[in-house]
Amino acid sequence: MSAAAAVVIATRNRRDALLRTLARLAALPERPPVVVVDNASSDGTPRAVRARFPAVHVIEAEQNLGAGARTLGARAAGTPYVAFSDDDSWWAPGALAAASELLARHPRLAVIAARILVEPGGRLDPACALMSRSPLRRAGEVPGPRVLGFVACGAVVRSSAFLACGGFDSRLGVGGEEALLALDLEAAGFDLAYVDEIVAHHEPSGRRNRRSRARVELRNRLWITWLRRPGPVALRRTLQMIGTGGRAVPWAFAAALRGAPWVLAERRVLPPDVERSVRVLEAAG
């Protein structure tokens, strides 16, 4: 039997929610090792975690790394597989062991996108409904629909593939950061699959600033388009995003332009087969 994945959590100023999540993880039959990367919280999160859960490895970042904190945590975990949780999400009993078994059986599988149940109520996350209907053809043997994206708080990854492709880029912050990594994993020849039998729970915090999140997500979509899509496609998609982005456009476009120097320096167009897969998904809506 494969060892269960370690759990990595990036957090910032959500001490109470994090403590509840850690209690749930501590009750799992797998007893996974847990790494918490604190993104420069001001609410005493690291001290509280060490006091309540001394077995948890706490890393204190000097600044807010956004999703990049997960990359730091994955390196520190040192395990073959890593499951990501947010401070408001957790894994169902047995999910981590089952995911680890699948990753062990499928050496090219880099990401398992789990079925995420939104709490309270246990309704299916809309992103999971889309992934379950993925129109992409299966390339080889994968344990579920082939996907080109995932939701980080319900994902288990092969650490070597995740880190080889750079993990999550801290410049993207939090908001759609999974898309770039998914493209790079596919371009590197790895598989990503949605597996309905692997279950995670997510109880989104009511403290989220939806307007700010929409701005960051649009900026990131622009950056990822400029980083990976062919020139004519990137131009067309940019115009579409500007036309449909609503109030988020002024901030997002200005922020994207400020990042243009590093984007252009690191631009690497997708291989033709991956670009075709992206277009299939865009056509399917």
N, C-alpha and C positions, 0 to 999 in steps of 0.2 A: 504493500500500500504506500502511495506517495504521501510525503509529509504535507499537511495542510499549508496553504499560503499564509504568509505574514500579512497583517493588515496595516496599511499606512493611512494616516489621517492628517490632513492639513487643516489648521484651524486659526481663527483670529477673533478674539473678543466674544466667544460663545462658550464660556466656561461651563455654565450649568447644562446646556444641551450636550456638550462634549462628555461631561461626567455621566450623564444618563446613557449615552452611546457606549462608553467604555464599560459600564456595568452590564449592558446587553452582550457585548463581545466577550466579557469575562465569563459569562454563563454558557457560552457555546461549548458543545461537546469536544470540538477540535482544540480548544484552548490555544488559539493562535497567538504567536508573538505579535505585539502591537508597537508600532512606532508612531508617535505624535510629533509633528513638526509645527511649532507655534510661530505664526507669522507676526512676531513683534506685538503680541497682545498687551493691553494695558489693564486687564481685569484680573490679573493674578492667575491666569490659566496654568502656566507651568508648575507653580507652587502647589496649586490645588490637585493637579494630576499626580504629582509625586507623592503627596500626602495620602491620597485615596487609593492609588494604584501603583505601588512601588515597582512592580514588575514591568510597567510600561516604559519604553525607552523614549525620553523626551528630548527633543532637539529644539533649542531656542534660536530662531533666525534673528539676525540683527535688524532686518528690514522685512517688509511685506513682500514675499516672493510670489504671492498668488499661487497659481497651480504649480509653479516651479518647486514649491515646497514638497510636492509629492515625489518629484525626481530625487530630491535630497533624501527623503525618507526611504525610497526604494534602494538607493545606494547603501544606506545605513542598515537596512534590513538584512541584506546579504543572503536572501533565500531565493530558491529557483523561481518561485512564483510570488506575486504580490497582489493582494486584493485592496482596492481603494474604498475607503469610506469617507463621507463627510462627517462633520461633527453632529449632523442630524440624520445620519443614515447608518444602517447596520445590516448584518447578514443573517439569513435564516439558518437554523441548526442544520448541519450537514452540507450546506452549500459550498463551503470552502474545501472540504474534503472531496466532494464530487467534482468541483472545478479543477482541483489539483490532479485528480485521476485522468480527466479528459486532456489536460495539458500534457501529462506524461505520455498518453497514448497517441497524441497528434503533435509530433515534433515541430511542424511548421506553423502550428496554431499559436498566435501571439496574444490574442485578446479574446476573452469570453465576455460578451455583453449579456448580463443577466436580466431576468424579468424583474422589474422594479415595481413594487407595490407602494403606492402613495398613501400615507397614513395622515389622519385617521380614516378608516374605511376600507383600505386595501384595494383601491382602484388601480388599474394598470396605467403606468406612465405612458402618455401618448407617444413618446419616442420609441418605446418598446413595441407598441402596436405597429408602428411603421417598420421597425426592423424585422418583425415577424413576417411581414409581407414583402420582404426584399426581393426585387426582380432580378438580382444578380445571379448568374449561373454559378454553381459550385465548382470551384477549381480543385479537383482532388477530393479527398475524404475530409469533410469537416462535420462537426456534430450538430449543425443547425444552419439556418439561413446565413449565407455569406453577406457581410455588411461592410460598409466603408465609413463607419462612424460608431460611436458608443457614448454612453453617459458615464462619466468617470466614477460617480458614487455607486455604480453597480457594475464594475468591471474588475476582472481578474486578468493579470497580464503575466507573460513570461518575462522575467526580469532581464534576461540577456538581450532579448529582442527590444524591449522597451528602452533600455539604456543605450543599446547600439544605435537606435534611431533618435537619440537625444532626449527622450522623455518629454515632459511638458516644458515649454519655453516660458520662463518667468515674464518675458516681455508681453505675453498675451494676457497676463492677469488671470481672471476667472470669468469665463463666459464664452463657450464655444471653442475652448482651447483643444478639445479632443480631436477636432477635424484635421488639424495639421498632422498630428501624430498618426492618425488612422491612414492618411494618404502616404506618409513616409514609410509606414510598416508595409503597406501593400506594395509600394514601389520597391521595397527591399526584398520582396518575395515571400512575405509572411501572410498568413490567413487571419481573418477576423470573423467571428461567428456569433450569432445571437442564439443563446441556449435557454429555452423557456423553463427548463427544469431547475436551473440555478436561480435562486431567489434572493433578492435584497429588498429591504424596506427603507423608505425615505419619508421623513416628516419635515417638509420644508419649513424653514424658519419664517415667522411673520415679520422679521426685521429686515428682510431683503428690500433693497431700493430697486424697484422694477425699472424705473426710468434710467438709472445709471447702468443697470445690467444690459438694457437694450442698446445703449450707446456702445458699451464695450463689445457686445456681440457683433454689432455691425462693423465696428472698426476691425475686429478680428477676421470677419468674413472678407473684408476688403484686403487685408494683409495676406491672408491665406490664398486668395485668388491671385494676387500679384506675385506671390512667392512660387506658385506651382502651376498655374494654368498657362497655356500658349497665349501669345500676345493678343490676337484677335478675340479669343474667347475671354481673356481677362478684361479687355476693353468693353465688350458687350455686357459681361456680368456686372462690371462696375457701374455702367449706366443704368442697368436694371435695379441694382441695389439703391442707387441714389434716387431713382424714381419711385421706389416703393418703401423707402426707409423712414418716411414721415419725420417726426420731430427729432429723431436720433441723428439725422443726416449731418447737420452743421457741425456738431461736436465730433462725430465719428469720422467724417471725411477729413476735417482739419487734423485730428489726431493721427489718422492713417498717413496723411501727407508728411507729418513730422517724422514718422518712422520710415519714410520711403528710402533714405540712404541705406539703412541696414537691410531692408527688404530687397532692394536691388542687388546689394552685395551678396546676399545669400540666396538669390533666386535660382531655382533648379526645377526645370519643367518636368512634369510627370512623364513617365514612359507612356507610349501610345496606348497600351492595353489598359493601363490604369485610367488614363484620360477617357477612354471609351466607357469604362465602368462608371465614372463620374457622370458622364452624359446620359447614360441609361437611367441613373437615379434622378437626375434633373428632369428628364422627360417624364418620368413616372410621377413627378411632383412630390 
